[in-house]
Amino acid sequence: MTATLTRTRFLAALVAVSMLALLFVAASGAVPLLPAGDSADRPDDPSTEDTVGYVEGYWHDDELDVDDRDDAAIEDEDELESVIYRSMARVEEIRGLTFEDEVPVDVISREEFQEDHEELFVELSADERVQQNVTYEALFMVDSETDAEAALEAMYGDSVGGYYDPSANEIVLVSDSPESPEVDEVILGHELLHALQDQHFDLSGYDRETIDQDNAKNGLIEGDAVTVETEYDRNCGVEWDCLPETNAQPTQPSDINWGIYAMLIHPYDEGPEYVDFLLEADDGWSAVDAAYDDPPQHSAEVIHPDEDREMADVSVEDESADSWEPFEVDGEVATETVGEAGMVAMFGGNAPDPNQPSVIEDEDFLTPDFRIDYDQPYTDGWAGDQLVTYVDSDAAANGTPATEETGFVWQTEWTSSEDADQFVDGYGELLEINDAEAVDDRDGLYEIDGAYPGAYAVQTDGETVTVVRAPSVDELDDIEAGVTAGSESTDGSDETSESDETDGTESEDDDSAANDDSIPGFAAPGAVIAIVAAVLAARVRN
């Protein structure tokens, strides 16, 4: 993965899109936190570097002239500076850490942002676009006629309120009137918390090569930020005088891709509960601080923080014929790990839309307070997965392949055979929703002639489920040898064919290799795309 990709993914992950949900934030279940300091114990000679709740002459509970106005418009740089310093002090007071350096805040016009916001998305090469599209098609989130990057960028709408750029240690606020910008003080506090995290924990140093890694790390990072933001918002008008609410009306994308949304919102939705778990276990912020030294590696750890689950190292063994081969990006096999949160988004993504069928029904997908429930029977036994993009060998030799010249092998591991069966049931429903037809009435073998065209094979072996897609039924075995010979039916009954038992496809060596902990796990640097899904991590305000 290039340095530019890493920076771009992380930068976009910290974008605060002012569409997303105070509703989600306020209902996130964050534990009420007491201020870190006590005004009665204030030192006579406070310093920005050593005094929690004090920055450059401003205490966290100071009053400013701008608090008494009818709107949140800032008239000049001096006023903006005072708001920033007081907000920094308030973030310190809640979080119990001091800023080590100043945090520059730049205000730009929406026109400037619209001209430059493409930089929030890495300029993908043609090969990177291929892997991105195949991955999203595998999740039934972006069909074969749609560019995945365009679908991701569409989630921004015109609602970006600001973001933190870790490479410059700078916050950028986007305003329709940059000469006298309206500042959302709570959003500013959220972004300042990212700067505080970066100064203490060096956020740019984390591995983010897969969707699952990104959701896991952001579960901690955004869970921390949303928890602080929630407490900040609770104190406004109660303990503190704050700027008036802004008059800005966020613009929602006209056609929300709910599957992408459910994947992106995970760190903001589940992250606060993960942080709450740490806070309750240690009765304070020390456990959260310690988590940055040993952050969660999988979104499952954020969803189930109280479980000590043994994860599987999944590495798809190439069993393709000469006519097909693993696709490569920058010399590395194109792999992805979706993770539990991504799979929940796949099964439940359409649930909020009453006009769309969904594997997970609306009442099971959304909680009464409009949060997404990522603890689902179809996926809660996740132990690992790897998705490998495949390409027709002739197409690979001739340049960038077209969609109809690609396929994939997606191997998933589960904590029990029962959990594997649950996933197979869900995936079978997903195929049916997308107009799949059984091939010759054979369980586990399907064809789709529609938005997600191709042949699909679903094969179960104990705790392992393998999904293979190819342009046609005849090409399934060219991508994964023997995958059409037989599979366990979607209702859990064993219907392995005689040919599968005699042709050596499932040898003892293969079975032991699949469970060998020494097999390299997860994506190599070739998963450089890691889908911009995990990049966006948007915050939508309803």
C-alpha positions as CSV (number, residue, x, y, z in Angstrom):
1,M,0.0,0.0,0.0
2,T,1.4,3.4,-0.9
3,A,1.8,6.2,1.6
4,T,-0.7,8.2,-0.4
5,L,-3.3,5.5,0.0
6,T,-2.7,5.2,3.7
7,R,-3.0,8.9,4.3
8,T,-6.1,9.2,2.1
9,R,-7.9,6.3,3.7
10,F,-7.2,7.7,7.2
11,L,-8.0,11.3,6.3
12,A,-11.3,10.3,4.9
13,A,-12.0,8.1,7.9
14,L,-11.9,11.2,10.1
15,V,-14.2,13.3,7.9
16,A,-17.1,14.6,9.9
17,V,-20.0,14.6,7.4
18,S,-22.7,16.7,9.1
19,M,-25.5,14.5,7.7
20,L,-25.2,11.6,10.2
21,A,-27.0,11.4,13.5
22,L,-26.9,13.4,16.5
23,L,-29.7,10.9,16.9
24,F,-27.1,8.1,16.7
25,V,-24.6,10.0,18.9
26,A,-27.0,11.0,21.6
27,A,-28.5,7.5,21.7
28,S,-25.1,5.8,21.6
29,G,-25.3,4.8,25.3
30,A,-22.1,6.6,26.3
31,V,-21.4,6.5,30.0
32,P,-21.8,9.9,31.6
33,L,-18.3,11.1,32.5
34,L,-17.4,13.5,35.3
35,P,-15.1,16.3,34.3
36,A,-11.4,15.4,34.7
37,G,-10.7,18.4,36.9
38,D,-12.2,20.5,39.7
39,S,-12.3,24.3,39.4
40,A,-11.6,24.5,43.1
41,D,-8.3,22.9,42.6
42,R,-7.1,25.1,39.8
43,P,-3.4,26.0,40.0
44,D,-2.3,29.6,40.3
45,D,0.0,29.3,37.4
46,P,-1.7,27.0,34.8
47,S,0.0,26.1,31.6
48,T,-1.3,24.8,28.3
49,E,1.1,21.8,28.3
50,D,0.5,20.7,31.9
51,T,-3.0,21.8,33.0
52,V,-6.0,19.8,32.0
53,G,-8.9,22.0,30.9
54,Y,-6.8,25.1,30.2
55,V,-5.4,26.2,26.8
56,E,-3.7,29.5,26.0
57,G,-5.4,31.5,28.7
58,Y,-8.9,29.9,28.3
59,W,-10.5,27.6,30.9
60,H,-13.1,25.0,29.8
61,D,-15.9,26.8,31.6
62,D,-15.1,30.3,30.4
63,E,-17.8,32.4,28.8
64,L,-17.3,34.2,25.5
65,D,-19.2,37.0,23.9
66,V,-20.1,34.8,20.9
67,D,-22.2,32.6,23.3
68,D,-24.9,35.3,23.6
69,R,-25.5,35.8,19.9
70,D,-28.5,34.7,17.9
71,D,-26.4,32.6,15.6
72,A,-23.0,30.8,15.6
73,A,-21.3,33.1,13.0
74,I,-17.7,34.0,13.9
75,E,-16.8,37.6,12.9
76,D,-13.0,37.5,12.8
77,E,-9.9,35.5,13.5
78,D,-9.6,36.5,17.1
79,E,-13.1,35.2,17.9
80,L,-12.4,32.0,16.0
81,E,-9.1,31.6,18.0
82,S,-10.9,32.0,21.3
83,V,-13.6,29.4,20.4
84,I,-10.9,27.0,19.3
85,Y,-8.8,27.4,22.5
86,R,-11.9,27.0,24.7
87,S,-13.0,24.0,22.8
88,M,-9.6,22.4,23.2
89,A,-9.8,23.1,26.9
90,R,-13.2,21.4,27.0
91,V,-12.0,18.3,25.2
92,E,-9.1,18.1,27.6
93,E,-11.5,18.4,30.6
94,I,-13.6,15.5,29.4
95,R,-10.8,13.3,28.1
96,G,-8.2,13.9,30.9
97,L,-5.3,14.6,28.5
98,T,-3.6,17.8,27.5
99,F,-2.8,19.0,24.0
100,E,0.9,18.8,23.3
101,D,0.8,21.2,20.4
102,E,-1.6,23.8,18.9
103,V,-4.0,22.5,16.3
104,P,-4.4,24.9,13.3
105,V,-7.9,25.3,12.1
106,D,-8.4,26.4,8.5
107,V,-11.8,27.6,7.2
108,I,-12.5,27.0,3.5
109,S,-15.6,27.7,1.3
110,R,-17.8,24.9,0.1
111,E,-16.7,25.7,-3.4
112,E,-13.1,25.1,-2.5
113,F,-14.0,21.8,-0.9
114,Q,-16.0,20.7,-3.9
115,E,-13.1,21.5,-6.1
116,D,-10.6,19.7,-3.9
117,H,-12.6,17.0,-2.1
118,E,-11.5,14.4,-4.7
119,E,-8.3,14.3,-2.7
120,L,-10.2,12.6,0.1
121,F,-10.5,9.6,-2.2
122,V,-7.3,8.1,-3.6
123,E,-7.0,8.3,-7.4
124,L,-7.4,4.6,-8.0
125,S,-5.6,2.9,-10.9
126,A,-7.6,0.8,-13.4
127,D,-6.6,-2.4,-11.6
128,E,-7.5,-1.0,-8.2
129,R,-11.0,-0.1,-9.5
130,V,-11.4,-3.7,-10.7
131,Q,-10.8,-5.1,-7.2
132,Q,-12.9,-2.5,-5.6
133,N,-15.8,-3.3,-7.9
134,V,-15.5,-7.1,-7.5
135,T,-15.5,-6.7,-3.7
136,Y,-18.6,-4.6,-3.6
137,E,-20.4,-6.9,-6.1
138,A,-19.5,-9.8,-3.8
139,L,-21.3,-8.0,-1.0
140,F,-24.3,-7.2,-3.3
141,M,-23.9,-3.5,-2.5
142,V,-22.8,-2.2,-6.0
143,D,-24.0,-3.9,-9.1
144,S,-22.0,-4.7,-12.2
145,E,-23.1,-1.5,-14.0
146,T,-22.0,0.8,-11.2
147,D,-18.6,2.1,-10.3
148,A,-18.0,1.5,-6.6
149,E,-15.9,4.6,-6.1
150,A,-18.7,6.7,-7.5
151,A,-21.2,5.1,-5.1
152,L,-18.9,5.8,-2.2
153,E,-18.3,9.4,-3.1
154,A,-22.0,9.9,-3.5
155,M,-22.4,9.3,0.3
156,Y,-20.7,12.6,0.9
157,G,-23.5,14.7,-0.7
158,D,-22.9,18.4,0.0
159,S,-22.8,17.9,3.8
160,V,-19.2,17.8,4.8
161,G,-18.7,20.1,7.8
162,G,-15.1,19.5,8.4
163,Y,-12.3,17.0,8.9
164,Y,-9.0,16.4,10.6
165,D,-5.9,16.0,8.4
166,P,-3.3,14.0,10.4
167,S,-0.6,14.6,7.9
168,A,-0.8,18.3,8.6
169,N,-2.2,18.1,12.2
170,E,-4.8,20.5,10.9
171,I,-8.6,20.7,11.1
172,V,-10.4,22.0,8.0
173,L,-13.9,23.5,8.5
174,V,-16.1,23.8,5.4
175,S,-18.4,26.8,5.4
176,D,-20.9,28.3,3.0
177,S,-19.8,31.7,4.3
178,P,-16.0,31.4,5.2
179,E,-15.7,35.1,5.9
180,S,-18.0,34.7,8.9
181,P,-18.4,30.9,9.3
182,E,-21.0,29.3,11.5
183,V,-19.1,26.9,13.8
184,D,-20.7,23.8,15.2
185,E,-18.9,23.7,18.5
186,V,-19.7,20.0,19.1
187,I,-18.4,18.9,15.7
188,L,-15.3,21.1,16.4
189,G,-14.8,19.2,19.6
190,H,-15.1,15.9,17.8
191,E,-12.3,16.9,15.4
192,L,-10.1,18.3,18.1
193,L,-10.4,15.0,19.9
194,H,-8.9,13.4,16.8
195,A,-6.0,15.8,17.0
196,L,-5.6,15.0,20.7
197,Q,-5.6,11.3,19.9
198,D,-3.0,11.8,17.2
199,Q,-0.7,13.7,19.4
200,H,-0.8,11.1,22.1
201,F,-1.2,7.8,20.2
202,D,0.0,8.4,16.6
203,L,-3.1,7.3,14.8
204,S,-1.3,7.2,11.4
205,G,0.8,4.2,12.5
206,Y,-2.0,1.6,12.4
207,D,-2.4,-1.1,9.8
208,R,-5.5,-0.4,7.7
209,E,-5.1,-2.7,4.8
210,T,-8.6,-4.3,4.9
211,I,-12.2,-3.3,5.5
212,D,-12.2,-5.2,8.7
213,Q,-9.0,-3.7,10.0
214,D,-10.3,-0.2,9.3
215,N,-13.6,-0.8,11.0
216,A,-11.8,-2.3,14.0
217,K,-9.3,0.6,14.5
218,N,-12.0,3.1,13.8
219,G,-14.2,1.4,16.4
220,L,-11.7,2.5,19.0
221,I,-10.8,5.9,17.5
222,E,-14.4,7.0,16.6
223,G,-15.9,5.4,19.7
224,D,-13.5,7.5,21.8
225,A,-14.4,10.6,19.8
226,V,-18.2,10.1,19.8
227,T,-18.1,9.4,23.6
228,V,-16.3,12.7,24.1
229,E,-18.6,14.5,21.7
230,T,-21.6,13.2,23.5
231,E,-20.4,14.4,26.8
232,Y,-19.5,17.7,25.3
233,D,-23.0,18.1,23.9
234,R,-24.5,17.2,27.3
235,N,-22.5,19.9,29.1
236,C,-23.5,22.6,26.6
237,G,-26.3,24.7,28.2
238,V,-25.9,22.9,31.5
239,E,-22.3,23.1,32.8
240,W,-21.0,25.3,30.0
241,D,-22.1,28.2,27.8
242,C,-21.7,27.2,24.2
243,L,-22.1,28.7,20.8
244,P,-25.7,28.8,19.5
245,E,-26.7,26.0,17.2
246,T,-25.9,26.5,13.5
247,N,-28.6,27.2,11.0
248,A,-27.0,25.0,8.4
249,Q,-29.3,22.4,6.9
250,P,-27.4,19.3,5.9
251,T,-28.0,17.9,2.5
252,Q,-28.6,14.2,2.4
253,P,-27.6,12.1,-0.7
254,S,-30.7,11.7,-2.9
255,D,-30.3,7.9,-3.1
256,I,-28.6,6.4,-0.1
257,N,-26.9,3.1,-0.5
258,W,-27.9,1.6,2.8
259,G,-25.4,-1.3,2.6
260,I,-22.5,1.1,2.3
261,Y,-24.0,3.3,4.9
262,A,-24.3,0.4,7.4
263,M,-20.7,-0.5,6.8
264,L,-19.4,3.0,7.2
265,I,-21.5,3.9,10.3
266,H,-20.2,0.9,12.3
267,P,-17.4,2.6,14.1
268,Y,-19.7,5.5,15.1
269,D,-22.5,3.2,16.1
270,E,-20.7,0.3,17.9
271,G,-17.5,2.2,18.8
272,P,-19.1,4.1,21.8
273,E,-20.3,0.9,23.3
274,Y,-16.9,-0.6,22.9
275,V,-15.4,2.4,24.7
276,D,-18.1,2.2,27.3
277,F,-17.0,-1.4,28.0
278,L,-13.4,-0.3,28.5
279,L,-14.5,2.6,30.7
280,E,-16.7,0.4,32.9
281,A,-14.0,-2.3,33.2
282,D,-11.4,0.1,34.4
283,D,-13.6,2.9,35.9
284,G,-11.9,5.6,33.8
285,W,-9.9,6.5,30.8
286,S,-6.8,4.5,31.5
287,A,-8.2,1.3,29.8
288,V,-9.0,3.4,26.7
289,D,-5.5,4.9,26.6
290,A,-4.1,1.4,26.9
291,A,-6.2,0.1,24.0
292,Y,-4.3,2.3,21.6
293,D,-1.2,0.2,22.3
294,D,-3.2,-3.0,21.6
295,P,-6.1,-1.9,19.4
296,P,-8.8,-4.3,18.2
297,Q,-7.8,-6.2,15.1
298,H,-11.3,-7.2,13.9
299,S,-14.7,-5.5,13.9
300,A,-15.9,-8.6,15.8
301,E,-13.9,-7.4,18.8
302,V,-15.8,-4.1,18.8
303,I,-19.2,-5.8,18.4
304,H,-18.4,-8.4,21.1
305,P,-16.0,-6.8,23.5
306,D,-16.8,-9.2,26.3
307,E,-15.9,-12.3,24.3
308,D,-12.5,-13.9,24.0
309,R,-13.0,-15.4,20.6
310,E,-10.3,-17.4,18.8
311,M,-9.9,-16.0,15.3
312,A,-8.8,-18.1,12.3
313,D,-6.0,-17.1,10.0
314,V,-7.7,-17.5,6.6
315,S,-5.6,-17.8,3.4
316,V,-7.3,-18.9,0.2
317,E,-5.3,-21.6,-1.6
318,D,-5.2,-21.1,-5.3
319,E,-6.8,-24.0,-7.0
320,S,-7.5,-22.4,-10.4
321,A,-7.0,-23.9,-13.8
322,D,-4.6,-22.3,-16.3
323,S,-7.5,-20.3,-17.8
324,W,-8.0,-18.3,-14.6
325,E,-5.6,-16.8,-12.1
326,P,-5.6,-14.6,-8.9
327,F,-5.8,-11.0,-9.9
328,E,-2.8,-8.8,-8.9
329,V,-2.6,-5.2,-8.0
330,D,0.9,-3.7,-7.9
331,G,2.4,-7.2,-7.9
332,E,0.4,-8.5,-5.0
333,V,-2.6,-10.8,-5.0
334,A,-5.8,-8.7,-4.7
335,T,-7.3,-9.9,-1.4
336,E,-9.8,-8.4,1.1
337,T,-11.1,-9.2,4.6
338,V,-14.7,-8.0,5.0
339,G,-15.2,-8.9,8.7
340,E,-18.3,-9.3,10.8
341,A,-19.5,-5.6,10.5
342,G,-19.2,-5.8,6.7
343,M,-21.2,-9.0,6.6
344,V,-24.0,-7.5,8.7
345,A,-24.1,-4.6,6.3
346,M,-24.4,-7.1,3.4
347,F,-27.3,-9.0,5.0
348,G,-29.1,-6.0,6.5
349,G,-28.2,-3.1,4.3
350,N,-31.6,-2.7,2.6
351,A,-33.6,-3.1,5.9
352,P,-34.1,0.7,6.4
353,D,-35.7,0.9,2.9
354,P,-39.3,-0.4,3.0
355,N,-39.2,-0.8,-0.8
356,Q,-36.3,-3.2,-0.8
357,P,-36.2,-6.8,0.5
358,S,-33.5,-7.6,3.1
359,V,-32.2,-10.8,4.7
360,I,-32.3,-9.1,8.1
361,E,-35.7,-7.5,8.7
362,D,-36.0,-3.9,9.8
363,E,-37.2,-4.7,13.3
364,D,-34.2,-6.9,13.9
365,F,-31.7,-4.6,12.1
366,L,-32.6,-1.3,13.8
367,T,-32.9,-0.8,17.6
368,P,-35.8,1.2,19.0
369,D,-33.4,4.2,19.3
370,F,-32.5,3.9,15.6
371,R,-29.1,2.4,16.0
372,I,-28.0,-0.6,13.9
373,D,-27.7,-3.9,15.8
374,Y,-24.5,-5.5,14.5
375,D,-24.9,-8.6,16.7
376,Q,-26.9,-10.8,14.3
377,P,-27.4,-14.6,14.2
378,Y,-26.2,-14.8,10.6
379,T,-22.8,-13.4,11.4
380,D,-22.1,-13.5,15.2
381,G,-20.0,-16.7,14.8
382,W,-17.5,-15.0,12.5
383,A,-13.9,-16.2,13.0
384,G,-12.2,-14.9,9.8
385,D,-12.6,-14.4,6.0
386,Q,-10.6,-13.7,2.9
387,L,-11.9,-12.7,-0.5
388,V,-9.6,-13.1,-3.5
389,T,-10.4,-11.5,-6.9
390,Y,-9.8,-13.8,-9.9
391,V,-9.4,-12.9,-13.6
392,D,-9.5,-14.7,-16.9
393,S,-5.9,-15.3,-17.8
394,D,-6.3,-14.0,-21.4
395,A,-7.9,-10.9,-20.1
396,A,-5.1,-10.4,-17.6
397,A,-2.5,-10.7,-20.4
398,N,-4.4,-8.1,-22.5
399,G,-4.6,-5.4,-19.8
400,T,-7.3,-4.3,-17.3
401,P,-10.1,-6.9,-17.4
402,A,-13.8,-6.1,-17.8
403,T,-16.3,-7.0,-15.1
404,E,-17.5,-10.1,-17.1
405,E,-13.9,-11.4,-17.1
406,T,-13.6,-11.5,-13.3
407,G,-14.7,-13.7,-10.4
408,F,-13.9,-14.3,-6.8
409,V,-13.3,-16.9,-4.1
410,W,-14.5,-15.9,-0.7
411,Q,-13.6,-18.3,2.1
412,T,-15.1,-17.7,5.6
413,E,-14.4,-19.4,8.9
414,W,-16.9,-19.8,11.7
415,T,-16.7,-20.7,15.4
416,S,-18.9,-23.7,14.9
417,S,-20.6,-25.7,12.1
418,E,-23.9,-24.3,13.3
419,D,-22.6,-20.7,12.8
420,A,-21.4,-21.7,9.3
421,D,-24.9,-23.0,8.5
422,Q,-26.4,-19.7,9.7
423,F,-24.2,-17.8,7.3
424,V,-25.1,-20.2,4.4
425,D,-28.8,-19.7,5.1
426,G,-28.4,-15.9,5.0
427,Y,-26.3,-16.0,1.9
428,G,-28.9,-18.3,0.2
429,E,-31.6,-15.7,1.1
430,L,-29.4,-13.0,-0.3
431,L,-29.0,-14.8,-3.6
432,E,-32.7,-15.4,-3.8
433,I,-33.4,-11.7,-3.2
434,N,-31.2,-11.0,-6.2
435,D,-33.1,-13.3,-8.5
436,A,-30.7,-16.3,-8.3
437,E,-32.0,-19.6,-9.8
438,A,-30.8,-23.0,-8.7
439,V,-28.8,-24.9,-11.4
440,D,-30.4,-28.2,-12.2
441,D,-32.1,-28.1,-8.7
442,R,-28.7,-28.6,-7.1
443,D,-28.2,-27.1,-3.7
444,G,-25.4,-24.6,-3.5
445,L,-25.2,-23.9,-7.2
446,Y,-26.9,-20.8,-8.6
447,E,-27.1,-18.5,-11.6
448,I,-28.1,-14.8,-11.7
449,D,-29.1,-13.0,-14.9
450,G,-29.6,-9.5,-13.6
451,A,-27.8,-6.8,-11.7
452,Y,-25.2,-9.3,-10.3
453,P,-24.8,-11.7,-13.2
454,G,-22.8,-14.9,-13.1
455,A,-22.7,-18.3,-11.5
456,Y,-22.4,-18.8,-7.8
457,A,-21.3,-21.9,-5.8
458,V,-21.7,-22.1,-2.0
459,Q,-19.7,-25.0,-0.5
460,T,-19.7,-25.9,3.2
461,D,-17.1,-28.0,5.0
462,G,-17.7,-28.0,8.7
463,E,-16.8,-24.6,10.0
464,T,-15.6,-23.4,6.6
465,V,-17.9,-21.8,3.9
466,T,-16.5,-21.0,0.5
467,V,-18.4,-18.9,-2.0
468,V,-17.2,-18.8,-5.6
469,R,-18.5,-16.6,-8.4
470,A,-17.6,-17.0,-12.1
471,P,-19.1,-15.6,-15.3
472,S,-20.7,-19.0,-16.1
473,V,-21.3,-22.4,-14.4
474,D,-18.6,-24.0,-16.6
475,E,-16.0,-21.6,-15.3
476,L,-16.6,-22.1,-11.6
477,D,-14.4,-25.1,-11.5
478,D,-11.7,-23.2,-13.4
479,I,-11.6,-20.7,-10.6
480,E,-11.9,-23.2,-7.7
481,A,-11.3,-26.8,-8.7
482,G,-14.1,-29.2,-7.7
483,V,-16.4,-26.5,-6.4
484,T,-19.4,-27.7,-8.4
485,A,-18.9,-31.4,-7.6
486,G,-21.0,-31.2,-4.4
487,S,-21.7,-29.2,-1.4
488,E,-23.7,-29.2,1.8
489,S,-27.2,-28.0,1.2
490,T,-28.4,-24.7,2.5
491,D,-30.5,-26.4,5.1
492,G,-27.5,-28.1,6.6
493,S,-28.0,-31.6,5.2
494,D,-25.0,-33.3,3.6
495,E,-25.4,-33.9,-0.1
496,T,-21.8,-34.4,-1.1
497,S,-21.7,-36.2,-4.4
498,E,-19.9,-39.5,-5.1
499,S,-17.6,-37.8,-7.5
500,D,-16.6,-35.4,-4.7
501,E,-15.6,-38.3,-2.5
502,T,-13.6,-40.1,-5.2
503,D,-11.9,-37.4,-7.3
504,G,-9.5,-36.3,-4.5
505,T,-10.9,-32.8,-4.3
506,E,-11.3,-32.9,-0.6
507,S,-8.2,-34.7,0.6
508,E,-7.0,-35.1,4.2
509,D,-4.1,-32.8,3.3
510,D,-6.5,-30.1,2.1
511,D,-8.5,-30.3,5.2
512,S,-5.5,-30.1,7.5
513,A,-4.1,-27.2,5.5
514,A,-7.4,-25.3,5.9
515,N,-7.0,-25.5,9.7
516,D,-3.2,-25.0,9.9
517,D,-2.6,-21.9,12.0
518,S,0.7,-21.4,10.2
519,I,-1.0,-20.4,7.0
520,P,-0.5,-16.7,6.4
521,G,-3.6,-14.7,7.2
522,F,-5.6,-11.9,5.8
523,A,-4.7,-9.6,3.0
524,A,-1.2,-8.9,1.7
525,P,-0.3,-5.4,0.6
526,G,-2.2,-6.1,-2.6
527,A,-5.4,-5.4,-0.8
528,V,-4.3,-1.8,-1.3
529,I,-7.8,-0.8,-2.2
530,A,-9.3,-2.0,1.0
531,I,-12.4,-0.4,-0.5
532,V,-12.9,3.2,0.2
533,A,-15.9,2.1,2.2
534,A,-13.9,1.9,5.3
535,V,-12.4,5.2,4.4
536,L,-15.4,7.3,4.6
537,A,-16.6,6.5,8.1
538,A,-19.2,9.2,7.8
539,R,-21.1,11.0,10.6
540,V,-24.7,11.7,9.5
541,R,-27.0,14.0,11.3
542,N,-30.8,13.2,11.0
